[in-house]
Amino acid sequence: MRAHLFLISLALSSAACSDPQEYAEKTGVERTAEPVAEAKPAKVAAREIKEETERYMFDYSWPAEVAAEPGLVAVLEKDAESMRSGLAAEADEDWDGAEGQDWEPRQHRAAEEWKVVADLPRFLSLSGHLATYSGGAHGMYGVESLVWDREQGKATKAVELFASATALERALGAKLCTTLNAAREKRRGMAIDPESSDTFDACPGLDEATILLGSSNGKTFDRLAVYFGPYVAGAYAEGDYELDFPVTAAVIDAVKPEYADAFTVKR
């Protein structure tokens, strides 16, 4: 919030107030030699797009770091409109189809909140937290990835900075599955049988995951997260999984050459 500066102007002649002490005596205000503070540039505000009708409720937002990037704002505005129009069309189809029927449709909902994962000199890494509901037993939710390249003026998914999802999967190696299974066992309260044929006991590939790029030094990417949404690594009631990994030399080897300088090994 901007500070407000109130100035009291006193009409005194230069001759009558040439002496600092005399100025103080006449006005009752001590004169100081403090410099006037320079006004700071206004911070670009975060933005939220909201719309609600009887048929649907839409909410889409991003933080100030995004608002400071006009090119990225244009990308997200387009995405927001596409999401809103899709929601409206789906809701209209549901509500129009219910006319004359003995059931009443429920309000459809869609929301996405973008958050900063890492803000580097060249890249802004974001996570998009998505939630939807279309009238069923429960809604769906998940996380999306977006990396804004300030030099190229381009938005991509984090996994696109790597040669492929498979290349990153190989770089993480067995640690990907052992870390996931440790999280599963803690949540389920039972060990994972390596011979199990249950889909939710298998180790999903990174083509089913969202990759998020983070930083502990504010200069380079040196950590990453693997996100598995509901139904990917476990039943819906089990929830989602987000696994954190340090960037290693093997991970950097999986990065596309043009992005290699943006990564360093986690110390």
Residue pairs with C-beta under 8 A, 6 or more apart in sequence:
2 42
8 29
10 27
12 23
12 26
12 27
16 22
16 26
17 23
17 26
20 31
23 29
23 31
24 30
24 31
43 64
44 64
44 67
44 68
45 64
45 67
46 61
46 62
46 63
46 64
46 66
46 67
47 61
47 62
47 66
47 67
47 73
48 59
48 60
48 61
49 58
49 59
49 60
49 61
49 80
49 84
50 58
50 59
50 60
51 57
51 58
51 84
52 58
54 107
55 88
55 91
55 92
55 94
55 95
55 105
55 107
55 108
56 87
56 88
56 91
56 107
56 108
56 109
56 110
57 107
57 108
57 109
57 110
57 111
58 83
58 84
58 87
58 88
58 109
58 110
58 111
59 110
59 111
59 112
59 113
60 76
60 79
60 80
60 83
60 84
60 111
60 112
60 113
61 112
61 113
61 114
62 73
62 76
62 113
62 114
62 126
63 114
63 115
63 116
65 116
65 119
65 124
66 72
66 73
66 76
66 114
66 116
66 124
66 126
66 148
67 73
69 124
69 148
69 150
71 148
71 153
72 124
72 148
72 155
75 148
75 155
76 114
80 112
83 110
83 112
84 110
86 110
87 108
87 109
87 110
87 132
90 108
90 134
91 105
91 107
91 108
91 134
94 105
94 108
94 134
94 135
95 105
97 105
98 104
98 105
105 135
106 133
106 135
108 133
108 134
108 135
109 131
109 132
109 133
109 139
110 130
110 131
110 132
110 133
111 130
111 131
111 132
112 128
112 129
112 130
112 131
112 144
113 128
113 129
114 126
114 127
114 128
114 129
114 146
115 126
115 127
115 128
115 129
116 124
116 125
116 126
117 125
117 126
117 127
117 212
117 213
117 214
117 225
118 124
118 125
118 213
118 214
118 215
118 218
118 221
119 125
119 218
120 215
120 218
120 219
120 220
120 221
120 262
121 150
121 219
122 149
122 150
122 151
122 262
123 147
123 148
123 149
123 150
123 213
123 221
123 262
124 147
124 148
124 150
125 145
125 146
125 147
125 148
125 158
125 212
125 213
125 214
125 215
125 221
126 145
126 146
126 147
126 148
127 143
127 144
127 145
127 212
128 143
128 144
128 145
128 146
129 141
129 143
130 141
130 142
130 143
130 144
131 139
131 140
131 141
132 139
132 140
132 141
133 139
133 140
138 236
140 230
141 229
141 230
141 240
142 210
142 227
142 229
142 230
142 240
143 210
143 212
143 227
143 229
143 240
143 242
144 157
144 210
145 157
145 158
145 159
145 210
145 211
145 212
145 213
146 155
146 156
146 157
146 158
147 155
147 156
147 157
147 158
147 160
147 161
147 213
148 154
148 155
149 155
149 156
157 210
157 211
158 210
158 211
158 212
158 213
158 224
159 165
159 168
159 206
159 210
159 211
161 213
161 255
161 256
161 259
161 262
162 168
162 211
162 254
162 255
162 256
163 254
163 255
163 256
165 205
165 206
165 207
165 209
165 211
166 205
166 206
166 207
167 254
168 206
168 211
168 251
168 254
169 176
169 205
169 206
170 254
171 248
171 250
171 251
171 253
171 254
172 206
172 226
172 245
172 250
172 251
173 250
175 245
176 203
176 206
176 226
176 243
176 245
177 203
179 243
179 245
180 203
180 228
180 233
180 241
180 243
181 192
181 203
183 241
183 243
184 192
184 201
184 233
184 234
184 238
184 241
185 191
185 192
187 234
187 238
187 239
188 234
188 238
192 201
193 201
196 202
200 233
200 234
200 235
200 238
204 228
204 232
204 233
206 226
208 228
208 232
209 226
209 227
209 228
209 232
210 226
210 227
210 229
211 224
211 225
211 226
211 227
212 224
212 225
212 227
213 221
213 223
213 224
214 221
214 222
214 223
214 224
214 225
215 221
215 222
215 223
216 222
216 223
216 266
217 264
219 264
220 262
220 263
220 264
221 247
221 262
221 263
221 264
222 246
222 247
222 263
222 264
222 265
222 266
222 267
223 244
223 245
223 246
223 247
223 266
224 244
224 245
224 247
224 251
225 242
225 243
225 244
225 245
226 242
226 243
226 245
227 240
227 241
227 242
227 243
228 234
228 240
228 241
228 242
228 243
229 240
230 236
230 238
230 239
230 240
232 240
232 241
233 240
233 241
234 241
245 251
246 265
246 266
247 263
247 264
247 265
247 266
248 265
248 266
249 265
251 263
252 260
252 263
252 264
252 265
255 262
255 263
